[in-house]
Amino acid sequence: MTQDITTLRKFVSPEIVFGAGARKAVANFASNFGARKVLLVSDPGVQAAGWVAEIEDLLRMGGLEFVTYLGVTSNPKVDEVMAGAELYQSANCDIIVAIGGGSPMDCAKGIGIVSAHGRSILDFEGVDTIRVPSPPLILIPTTAGTSADVSQFAIISDPLRRFKFSIISKAVVPDVSLIDPEVTETMDDFLTACTGVDALVHAIEAYVSTGSGPLTDSHALEAIRLINQYLEPLVSNPSDSQLREHIMLASMQAGLAFSNAILGAVHAMSHSLGGFLDLPHGLCNAMLLEHVIAYNFPSAEERFKRVAETMGIDTRGMTMATVKARLLARVVLLKRAVGLEAKLAELGVKTSDIPSLSGFAMQDPCILTNPRKSSQRDVEVVYEEAL
């Protein structure tokens, strides 16, 4: 399990302000970038929770002009990115602020890319495709799990292909991430569970990724420990601010880990599934997690053993087969405890859909750092087991 620390690794992250009230620094940071007019990106749900109005007030009190774009749905679509970029240009904006979950934050990243290049967001699918710097970007997450606020990923849905594609580049790492646990208080129990399990998957996949290393391992393991200990209590006690802070910290650390170590088959398959059925990303990850762990375990036994230990399992004297069984049981128990027990078939996936889903999963960059090399048939079998 030991790694050669001389192996070259890079680590990218935004400037991070973490803690209660962090969001209130938004106007100060925007002003530091010399902002004249802000494009504020969010969605109707975040607006209804009151956070959009608060950020608007903070910008106004800071003497900043702004225009607000709320045309974002779950799993942000190509046309939503393009409409946001058109507004950015027509309103003569020069900085982007986003408040919301992964959807507004990913949409904001896409808007920045399109605004800088003057081309369709579809042209930037893949790794390191961005050639022109995006406008300054400040992100304020309202969920504790997606980690779009610290990552070099942007995930956009293409409805024509029914496929979520990844844009991976240092250029989409935000300039500033204002991570404020208070803003997560408006999440319902289901969203808290989905985003918490999403962060757990980020951390586990980052730790067993072929791109993992000393710069990411400590973040991944601490995120696993925090989520294992605090997610179930938070779902049961959503008003506990200290529990929210623990899970928000876990989300941040998981994000720093996966942004730099990249991910694996859970996310490759989840992106395909989410694009096909427009399902919540965290729910897709939850339905696939234990099945992918079972598939990957033989290729990263020592690393999965450490994951099991971090999730509170005493592995002393256990065979690897027993470690695997206990880890899978713990993952299933945690999912059940937070109410995420759905199966793929219950949400509309049919056996006949699996070849197409698997084909798209094999095109996802996350499959490249999965610890076990996979054929399309391997991926099909995992989908079948998750039905």
C-alpha positions in Angstrom: 0.0 0.0 0.0 3.0 2.3 0.4 3.7 4.6 -2.5 6.9 6.2 -3.8 6.6 9.8 -2.7 9.0 10.9 -5.4 6.4 10.1 -8.0 5.4 13.3 -9.7 1.9 14.5 -8.7 0.2 17.9 -9.1 -2.3 19.4 -6.7 -4.7 22.2 -7.7 -7.2 24.0 -5.5 -9.0 27.3 -5.2 -8.5 29.9 -2.5 -10.8 28.5 0.2 -12.6 30.4 3.0 -14.3 27.8 5.3 -16.7 28.4 8.2 -19.9 29.9 9.3 -20.5 33.2 7.5 -18.0 32.6 4.7 -20.6 33.6 2.1 -20.6 37.2 3.5 -17.2 37.8 2.0 -18.5 37.5 -1.6 -18.6 41.3 -2.4 -15.1 41.8 -1.0 -13.6 39.0 -3.1 -15.5 40.2 -6.2 -14.1 43.7 -5.7 -10.6 42.4 -5.3 -10.9 41.0 -8.8 -11.9 44.5 -10.0 -15.4 43.5 -10.8 -17.6 46.0 -12.5 -20.7 43.8 -13.1 -21.4 40.3 -11.7 -23.3 37.5 -13.3 -24.9 35.7 -10.4 -25.8 32.1 -11.3 -28.2 30.0 -9.3 -31.5 28.0 -9.6 -35.1 28.5 -8.6 -34.8 26.1 -5.6 -31.9 28.1 -4.1 -33.8 31.3 -4.8 -36.8 29.9 -2.9 -34.6 29.1 0.0 -33.6 32.8 0.2 -29.9 32.5 -0.5 -30.0 34.3 -3.9 -31.6 37.4 -2.4 -29.0 37.4 0.4 -26.1 37.3 -2.1 -27.8 40.0 -4.2 -28.0 42.2 -1.1 -24.4 41.6 -0.2 -23.3 42.5 -3.7 -25.5 45.6 -3.7 -24.1 46.7 -0.3 -20.6 46.2 -1.7 -21.4 48.7 -4.5 -21.4 46.1 -7.2 -23.8 45.9 -10.2 -25.1 42.4 -11.0 -27.5 40.5 -13.2 -29.0 37.2 -11.9 -29.4 34.0 -14.0 -31.7 31.4 -12.7 -32.1 29.2 -15.8 -30.4 26.1 -14.3 -32.1 22.8 -13.8 -30.7 19.6 -12.1 -27.9 18.2 -14.2 -27.3 21.4 -16.1 -27.9 21.2 -19.9 -26.0 22.5 -22.8 -28.6 25.1 -23.7 -28.7 26.4 -20.1 -24.9 27.0 -20.3 -25.2 28.7 -23.6 -28.1 31.0 -22.5 -26.1 32.0 -19.4 -23.1 32.8 -21.5 -25.3 34.9 -23.8 -26.6 36.9 -20.8 -23.0 37.3 -19.5 -22.0 38.9 -22.8 -25.0 41.0 -23.4 -25.0 42.4 -19.9 -21.3 43.2 -20.1 -20.4 41.2 -17.0 -16.8 40.6 -16.1 -17.0 38.1 -13.2 -19.2 35.1 -12.3 -20.5 34.2 -8.8 -22.6 31.0 -8.3 -24.5 29.9 -5.3 -26.1 26.5 -5.3 -25.4 22.8 -5.5 -23.4 21.1 -8.2 -25.8 22.2 -11.0 -25.4 26.0 -10.7 -21.7 25.7 -10.0 -21.1 23.4 -13.0 -23.2 25.7 -15.2 -21.2 28.7 -14.0 -18.0 27.0 -15.0 -19.5 26.2 -18.4 -20.6 29.8 -18.8 -17.1 31.0 -18.1 -15.6 28.6 -20.7 -18.1 29.7 -23.4 -17.7 33.4 -22.6 -14.0 33.2 -22.9 -13.9 31.2 -26.1 -17.1 32.2 -28.0 -17.8 28.6 -28.9 -20.2 25.9 -27.9 -19.7 24.1 -24.6 -19.8 20.9 -26.5 -16.4 21.7 -28.0 -14.7 21.3 -24.6 -15.6 17.8 -23.6 -12.6 15.8 -22.3 -9.4 16.6 -20.6 -7.4 19.9 -21.0 -9.4 21.2 -23.9 -9.5 24.8 -22.6 -7.1 27.3 -24.2 -8.3 30.7 -23.0 -8.7 31.7 -19.3 -12.2 32.0 -18.0 -13.5 35.1 -16.2 -12.9 35.2 -12.4 -15.2 32.7 -10.7 -16.4 32.7 -7.1 -18.5 29.7 -5.9 -20.7 29.3 -2.8 -21.9 25.7 -2.3 -25.3 25.1 -0.7 -24.9 21.4 -0.5 -22.3 19.3 1.2 -21.2 16.7 -1.3 -20.8 17.7 -5.0 -17.5 19.5 -4.3 -17.8 21.4 -7.6 -16.6 24.4 -5.6 -13.1 23.0 -5.3 -12.7 20.7 -8.2 -11.2 20.8 -11.7 -14.4 19.1 -13.1 -17.4 20.5 -14.8 -20.2 18.0 -15.7 -22.7 19.1 -18.3 -25.7 17.1 -19.7 -26.3 16.8 -23.5 -30.0 15.9 -23.9 -29.5 15.0 -27.5 -27.2 12.1 -26.6 -28.8 11.6 -23.1 -25.3 11.7 -21.8 -23.4 13.7 -19.1 -20.0 14.7 -20.3 -17.0 15.8 -18.3 -14.8 18.8 -18.8 -11.6 18.3 -16.7 -9.1 21.2 -16.6 -7.2 23.3 -14.1 -9.0 26.2 -15.9 -12.4 25.3 -14.3 -11.0 25.3 -10.7 -12.7 28.4 -9.2 -10.6 31.3 -8.0 -12.4 31.4 -4.7 -14.6 28.9 -2.8 -16.7 30.3 0.1 -17.6 27.2 2.0 -20.3 28.1 4.5 -22.0 25.3 6.5 -24.8 27.6 7.4 -26.0 27.6 3.8 -26.6 23.9 3.9 -29.4 24.3 6.5 -32.0 24.5 3.8 -31.3 21.0 2.4 -33.9 18.4 3.0 -33.1 15.0 4.4 -33.0 13.3 1.0 -30.6 15.9 -0.5 -28.5 15.7 2.7 -28.2 11.9 2.2 -27.6 12.1 -1.5 -24.8 14.7 -1.3 -23.3 13.0 1.7 -23.0 9.7 0.0 -21.7 11.5 -3.1 -18.9 12.9 -1.0 -18.2 9.4 0.4 -17.9 8.0 -3.2 -15.6 10.9 -4.1 -13.3 10.0 -1.2 -13.3 6.2 -1.7 -12.7 6.5 -5.5 -10.0 9.0 -5.0 -8.2 6.8 -2.5 -8.2 3.7 -4.7 -7.7 5.7 -7.9 -4.5 5.0 -10.0 -3.9 8.7 -9.7 -3.9 8.7 -5.9 -0.8 9.8 -3.9 0.4 11.4 -0.7 -1.1 14.8 -1.6 -4.6 13.3 -1.9 -4.7 10.3 0.4 -4.9 12.2 3.7 -7.8 14.3 2.4 -9.6 11.2 1.1 -9.2 9.2 4.4 -10.3 12.1 6.6 -13.4 12.6 4.4 -14.3 8.9 4.7 -13.9 9.0 8.5 -16.0 12.1 8.9 -18.9 10.9 6.7 -18.9 7.4 8.3 -19.1 9.1 11.7 -21.4 12.0 11.1 -23.7 11.6 8.1 -26.3 9.3 9.8 -26.5 11.6 12.8 -26.9 14.6 10.6 -29.8 13.0 8.6 -31.5 12.3 12.0 -30.7 15.7 13.4 -30.7 18.2 10.5 -30.6 21.3 12.7 -27.3 20.4 14.4 -24.9 23.0 13.1 -21.8 21.1 14.3 -22.8 18.0 12.4 -23.3 20.2 9.3 -19.8 21.6 9.7 -18.3 18.1 9.9 -20.0 17.0 6.7 -19.2 20.2 4.9 -15.5 19.7 5.8 -15.7 16.2 4.6 -17.2 17.3 1.3 -14.4 19.8 0.9 -11.7 17.3 1.6 -13.2 14.7 -0.6 -13.3 17.3 -3.4 -9.7 18.2 -3.0 -8.8 14.5 -3.1 -10.9 13.5 -6.2 -10.1 16.7 -8.1 -6.5 15.7 -8.1 -6.6 11.9 -8.0 -9.6 11.7 -10.3 -12.3 9.1 -9.8 -13.3 5.6 -11.1 -16.0 3.4 -12.4 -18.8 4.5 -10.0 -18.6 8.0 -11.5 -18.2 6.9 -15.1 -21.3 4.8 -14.7 -23.1 7.4 -12.7 -22.5 10.1 -15.2 -24.0 7.8 -17.9 -26.9 6.9 -15.8 -27.7 10.5 -14.7 -27.6 11.7 -18.3 -29.9 8.9 -19.4 -32.6 9.4 -16.7 -31.9 12.9 -15.4 -31.5 11.5 -11.8 -29.8 13.1 -8.8 -26.0 12.4 -9.1 -25.6 11.3 -5.5 -28.5 8.8 -5.8 -26.9 7.3 -8.9 -23.6 7.0 -7.1 -25.3 5.4 -4.1 -27.0 2.7 -6.2 -23.7 1.7 -7.8 -21.2 2.0 -4.9 -21.1 -1.4 -3.3 -21.3 -3.2 -6.7 -18.2 -1.3 -8.0 -16.3 -1.9 -4.8 -17.0 -5.6 -5.1 -15.7 -5.5 -8.7 -12.6 -3.4 -7.9 -11.6 -5.0 -4.6 -9.2 -7.6 -6.1 -7.2 -4.9 -7.8 -6.7 -2.7 -4.7 -7.0 -5.0 -1.7 -4.7 -3.1 0.7 -6.3 0.2 -0.1 -9.8 -1.1 0.4 -8.7 -2.6 3.7 -7.6 0.9 4.8 -11.0 2.2 3.7 -12.7 -0.5 5.8 -10.5 0.4 8.8 -11.4 4.1 8.4 -15.1 3.2 8.4 -14.6 1.6 11.8 -14.0 -2.0 10.9 -11.4 -3.9 13.0 -9.6 -5.9 10.3 -7.1 -7.6 12.5 -6.9 -11.3 11.8 -9.3 -11.1 8.9 -8.8 -12.6 5.5 -9.2 -10.3 2.5 -12.5 -12.0 1.7 -13.8 -11.2 5.1 -12.6 -7.6 4.8 -14.4 -7.3 1.5 -17.7 -8.7 3.0 -17.5 -6.4 6.0 -16.8 -3.3 4.0 -19.7 -4.0 1.6 -22.0 -4.6 4.5 -21.0 -1.3 6.2 -21.6 0.6 2.9 -25.1 -1.0 2.5 -25.9 -0.3 6.2 -24.9 3.3 5.9 -27.0 3.8 2.8 -30.0 2.1 4.4 -29.6 4.3 7.5 -29.8 7.5 5.5 -32.7 6.2 3.3 -30.9 5.5 0.0 -32.0 1.9 -0.8 -33.4 2.3 -4.3 -32.3 0.0 -7.1 -31.8 0.8 -10.7 -34.8 -1.1 -11.9 -37.1 0.9 -9.5 -36.0 4.1 -11.2 -36.7 2.9 -14.7 -33.5 1.2 -15.9 -34.2 -1.8 -18.1 -31.8 -4.6 -19.1 -32.1 -3.4 -22.7 -30.7 0.0 -21.6 -27.5 -1.5 -20.2 -25.4 -1.8 -23.4 -26.0 1.9 -24.2 -25.3 3.0 -20.6 -22.1 1.0 -20.6 -20.9 2.4 -23.9 -21.2 5.9 -22.6 -19.5 4.9 -19.3 -16.5 3.6 -21.2 -16.1 7.0 -22.9 -16.0 8.8 -19.5 -12.5 10.0 -18.4 -13.1 8.7 -14.9 -12.9 5.1 -16.1 -9.2 5.7 -17.0 -8.2 5.9 -13.3 -10.3 3.1 -12.0 -8.0 0.6 -10.2 -9.3 -2.3 -12.3 -9.1 -2.1 -16.0 -12.5 -2.6 -17.5 -14.1 -3.8 -20.7 -17.6 -2.8 -21.8 -18.8 -6.2 -20.8 -17.3 -5.8 -17.3 -19.3 -2.5 -16.9 -22.5 -4.2 -18.2 -22.2 -6.9 -15.5 -21.9 -4.3 -12.8 -25.0 -2.5 -14.0 -26.8 -5.8 -14.2 -25.9 -6.6 -10.6 -27.2 -3.1 -9.5 -30.6 -3.7 -11.1 
